[in-house]
Amino acid sequence: MIDFHNHILPNVDDGSKSLDISLEMLTHAANQGITDVVNTVHYQHPKVETEDISLNRIQRKVNELQKKLDQNDIRIKLHLGAEVFFLPNLISIKDDQLATFSHGKYMLIEFQVHQIPHIQKQQLFDLKMSGVVPIIAHPERYKAVQENINIVADWLEAGCLIQVDAGSPLGYLGSKSKIASEKIIKNGWCQLIGSDSHDNKNRNFCLLESVDLIRSWGISNVDEWVNDNPSSIIDGTPISVDFDYMEEAKPNFFSRIKDRIGLS
């Protein structure tokens, strides 16, 4: 399996606080059958405003941690990535190889938990039209989505991908996130599962446990979310998404824009 979304680099963001913790976390990941880990360091987030979150530094940190994994026979391959905090500058940062997984094809984007700004609609549309596919990080944790699950379908209709945190359906991130994640998954609106692991205690890797739970719901394509789709993002290749707008159908911002400019 590939874990897409975690914070395992020691002493970089709000994730692992030491090399020993990182190695313990990644040993736990390997024991679950995780072979690849896409590190997604916080990017332009207030949590890292005093940190050097540059391509050169983060690549060096990934290389250093990979060397330690190899020395300790922890059979995991690390990949470079970032979790971009939403600001109205997505177009201007899209050429940063850290922000778009080195190849410029995908960008993982997070919002404030309590606020999804209206301007995000135009920003995501412009990003998609520029050739970068937005990936919405853990929408089930956003208050607006918990109150209106249709927001997720709107993002999908706009060409975004959806990443659910593995701990959400397990109830580790609260009851509201659990309920919203189950709706997203059972509606067929999820394309990626990531642990969003931060430490070796309360927020460790839990990908296998989550996948087993989702399989028990009768979801047959969950393997795509932890193998095929994250592999496509690493390689910069397209991901095909089929989904049904299962909630009440209604025109939205993105469909109106598409109609106006004649996109299919």
N, C-alpha and C positions, 0 to 999 in steps of 0.2 A: 504494500500500500504506500501511497504518497500522502504525507501530511502537508496540506496547503494552508498555511497561516499559523504562525507561532512566533514566539519571541525568545529564542534560545541562545542568542549571543550574549556572553557574560558582560555585564557592566556597560551596556550600550543604551538601552531604553528602560522601560519599567518591567522587563522580563527578568531572566536569570541574573542573580547577583554575584555569581562566582563561577569559575571554571568547573569546580567540583559539582556544583548544582547542575550545570549544563550537561556534564557527562552522566550524572545520575538520571536526568530527564531523558537523555537520548538512549541510555541503556534500557530504560522503561519503554521507550518507543520501539526499539529494536525487538524487544521481547513480545510486542504486539504484532509483529510482522511488518512493521514500517521499514521500508528500505530507502526511501528518499524523504528528505525534509526540506521544504521551501521556507527558509527563514524570511519573515516579513517584518523587518524593523520599522518602528514608527517613523514617519516622514512628515515633516512640517507640522508636527503635533506640539501643542504647548508643553507636553511632557518631556520633549527633547529639545526645547528651544536653546538650551545651553550646550548641547552636544554637537559634535561634528558628524552629521549624517550625510556624508558624501560617498560617492561611488568608491573612490579609492580606499577610504578608511573601512567601509563596511566589507568590501571585497577582501581586504587584508584580514579583518576579523574572522570572516568565513573561512579563509584559507588556514588561519591559525587553529581554529576549532576543528577543521577537517583533519589537520595533521595529528591533533590529539586523539581524535576518534580512531584514526588508523593505527596509532601507537598502542591504543588500548583494545584493539580488535573489536571495536563497536562498528558493525557493518551497516553504516548509514552514509549515504551520499548527501551532502548539503548543497543547496541551491540558493542563489542570491535573489532577494526580492524585497519589497517594501509595502507597507500599509499606509496609503496616502490619506492624510486628514483633509477633509473637504474644505477648500478655500476657493474663491472665484478666480483661480489662476491655473486651472488644469491644462489648458491649451499651452500656456507658457512653460510648463514643466514637462510636457509630454516627451521631449527629446532627451531628458535625463534618463540614462540607461538604468539607474537604480529605481526610478519611479515606474518604469514600464518593463520590468523583467528583462532587461538587457537588449531585447530585440524590438521594442517599441510597439508591440501588438496588444498588450493588455495592461490595465491599471487597476489595482485593488484599492477601493475607496471606502473610507469609513466616515460616518457623520457623528455629530454630538448625539448622545442618547436621547436628550430631551427636545431636540430641535432639528428638523430637516428643512433647511431654507428653501424658499420657493425658487430661488435662482438656480438651484441644482438641476432643474429640468432643462434649461437652456444650456447649461454647462455640460451636462452629460450628452445631450444631443450634439453639440459642437464637437465634443471629444470623439464620439462615434463616427461622425461625418469626416473627421480628420484621419480615421483609420485605426483608432485605438478603442478596443472594447472595454467598457467599464465593467468591473466586477464589484458588486455591492457586498461589502463585508457585513456579516451577521445582522441582517435586517430585522430578525426576530427580536433583537434587543432594543430596537428603537421604539419609543413610546408611540409615535405616530403610526407605525406599522401595527403595533399591538392593538391600536384602536381602529385601524382600517387596513385590513390585510390586502385590499385591492391595490395598494401602493406597490406591492411586490409585482403584481401582474403588469402594472403600468411600466415598471422598469424593464421587465422582460419584453414587453411589446416594443420598447424603445431600443432593443438590441443589447441590453445589459445581461450579465450573468449574475447568479445569486449564489453566495457562499454562506452556509449555515455553520455555526459553531457546534462542534461535536458534543459539547457539554449541555447544550440547550435542550435537545429532546430527552436527555437523561435527567433534567431537572436541576442540574448543578448551577445554573445561572438564573434561577428564580422561576416561579410558577408562570408568570406572564410570558417569559421567553420560551418556556416549555410549550405552552399552548400555541403560541404563534409559530414556533418551529414545526410543530406537528401539522398545523394547517398548511404551511408552505410545502412541506415534504409530501403530504398526502394529496395535495393539489397538483403535484408534479412540477413544482416551480423551482426546485433546487438543482444545481449543477455541480456543486462542490461542497465537500465537508472538510473542515479544518479544525484542529484541536484548539487553536488560539491559546496554546499553553504558555504560561508565564513563569511557573515555578515547579518545585518538586513536591508540593503539598496540595493545596486546594485547586490549583489550575495546571495539573500535569497532563500529559498525553492520555487521551481516552478514546482514541479513534476506533479501536476494535470493539469496545463496549457499545459505542454509539451505532456502529454499522450492524452489529448483531441485533440491537433493538429495532432498527429500521427494517431489517430483513424480516423480523417477526411480525411487522405490520403488513407483510406481503408486498413490499417494494422490491421488485426484481432487478432494477437497474442501479442499485446503490453502488455496485462495484465500479461503474463508470465515474462516479463522483470522487472516488479515492484512487483511481488508476488512470483511466483513459483521459478524462478531462484535465486533471492537473498535469499529466504528461504533455498534453497539447499546449498548455500554457507555458510550460518550461521550454518547449520546442518552438513556440510562436506559430503554431498551426491552428486552423479554424476549428471551432466547436459548433456543431449543428444542434439547434435547440428547437424542439417541438413542445408546445404547451397549449393548454386550453384555458381561456379566460373563464374560470368556473364560477366566479362570483357574478354579481349583477353587472351585465355589460353596459358600458356607458362611454361616450366619447371622452378622450382625455387630451392633455396638452400635446403629447407626442403624435397621436393619430391625427390631430388637427394640423400639426406642422407637416406631417407626411402628405396629407391630402392637398395642402396648399402648394407644396413644391413638386407634387406628382411622383413621390417615391412609392414603390411597391414593397 
